[in-house]
């Protein structure tokens, strides 16, 4: 769980494109990837919400085939809690 973070939200969008724990990292990434006047940064609180079917998957996964948590979307299924 990430208790709070800085979300990069592109202009004309309501969904975060990226999230960072550090404001400086968020600003650097936004400027490098999107440019100076094409995004906003919003401080938000988030939590991972597991679905029922996610909780039962762990026992059926063969050894070495576990999902890499770094590849998970930051906001699963579009659920953003603020």
C-alpha angles and dihedrals in degrees: 000000000000106000095199139354147164113261123206108218118185119224113270091025137094097195122087115245095197139357131213135185091215123060094213091054090049093051094046093049094046094049093046097045104030109019132240104295103031106079145036132216120226126187108225142164117233139181132189112247115203122210121223093250090053091061094056098048098077097077095051098051114102117236112277093022098088116133116261106240090212089066095054117108113256092233109032116213092356093288109148119174119197 
